[in-house]
Amino acid sequence: MIDTDRIDNAVLALLYLGLHDSFRTWKGIDWDAMNRLHEKGMISDPVGKAKSVVLTEEGLRRSEGLFHEMFTRR
């Protein structure tokens, strides 16, 4: 069984890589995961012509934390 919460955490961490303009990030990631992150209140609605989404304050905080937890060496 696929653990979508773990996938969502990895996607949120990867969104940190595309961060620009303080809260915006590129949205070229799986639509199902992006929709789940929107439903969880981590990002703005990914549906639309814009090529980026806005991370909420909580989304930005969790994105940065997950990025460092998953992808940096201690």
C-alpha positions in Angstrom: 0.0 0.0 0.0 1.3 3.5 -0.9 1.8 5.9 2.0 0.5 9.1 0.5 1.5 11.1 3.6 5.1 10.2 3.1 4.9 11.0 -0.6 3.3 14.4 0.3 6.1 15.1 2.8 8.7 14.3 0.1 6.9 16.5 -2.5 6.6 19.4 0.0 10.4 19.1 0.8 11.2 19.1 -3.0 9.0 22.2 -3.5 11.5 24.0 -1.3 14.0 23.6 -4.1 11.9 25.7 -6.5 11.2 28.5 -3.9 11.3 32.0 -5.3 9.7 35.4 -4.3 9.7 34.3 -0.7 6.6 32.0 -0.9 6.2 30.9 -4.5 7.4 27.6 -5.9 7.2 25.9 -9.2 4.4 23.3 -9.5 5.7 20.8 -12.0 5.0 17.8 -9.7 2.3 15.1 -9.7 -1.2 16.7 -9.6 -2.6 14.3 -7.0 0.1 15.1 -4.6 -0.3 18.9 -5.3 -4.1 18.6 -4.7 -3.5 16.8 -1.4 -1.1 19.5 -0.2 -3.7 22.1 -1.1 -6.3 20.2 0.9 -3.9 20.0 3.9 -3.4 23.8 3.7 0.2 23.7 2.7 -0.1 25.5 -0.7 -2.5 27.6 -2.7 -4.9 26.0 -5.2 -2.6 24.4 -7.9 -5.4 24.5 -10.6 -4.9 27.4 -13.0 -2.5 28.7 -15.7 0.2 30.0 -13.3 3.3 27.9 -13.3 3.8 28.2 -9.6 1.8 28.0 -6.4 2.1 29.9 -3.1 3.3 28.1 0.0 1.2 29.0 3.1 3.2 30.1 6.2 2.8 26.6 7.6 3.7 25.1 4.2 6.9 27.1 3.9 7.9 26.2 7.5 7.2 22.5 7.0 8.8 22.5 3.5 12.0 24.0 4.7 12.1 21.6 7.7 11.4 18.5 5.7 14.0 19.6 3.1 16.7 19.8 5.7 15.5 16.6 7.5 15.5 14.6 4.3 18.2 16.0 2.1 21.0 17.6 4.1 24.0 15.8 5.8 24.5 16.2 9.5 
